[in-house]
Structure formats: structure tokens, C-alpha cells
């Protein structure tokens, strides 16, 4: 399968999450209110640059075949550990008393 198709699909999903207001929006809004428009613009530019660098780094990281193969091989164990943690949380929730 072509990695460009997977990458573009991932970018489409992330684009949706970038548009939804979140912590970045709150930080930029605070900068705008406290320090003004220029400071908020620089904060937004810095966040966008960091996000772009993160995506580029992760996509490059997973193009290295040995790293990608080890990540896929460790997926079985990480799924088991995560599943066990969720089962434990479920039992804890089921056995806990409701707050009055």
C-alpha cells in the first residue's frame, strides 16, 4: 500500500482535530487578551511550526523499515497490556460505590 495515501488520511483526521478549539486555542486567546495581537500571532506561528515538525518527524520515523517492523511487532504486547489495564479499571469501577 502506498504510504502517501495513509499519510494523507492521517492528515485529514488531524485537520479536523486542529480546527476544533482546544488547548492551543486557549493559549493563543490568553496571549491575545494579555499581551496583544502580535504576541498571539507569534504564539500561533510557534505552535503551528512545532506541530508541523512533529508530524514530519513521526512520519520520517515510521518510514525506517526496522523501526516500523519493531513497532508493529510490539503492538501485540501493547494491546495486551492496555486491555488488561482497561479490564482492571472496569472491575474497579464495577466494585466501587457510587458517591452520595
Secondary structure, DSSP 8 states (H G I E B T S, - for coil): --HHHHHHHHHHHHHHHHHS--HHHHHHHHHHHHH-HHHHHHHHHHHHHHHHHHHHHHHHHTTSHHHHHHHHHHHHHHHHHHHHHHHHHHHHHHHS----
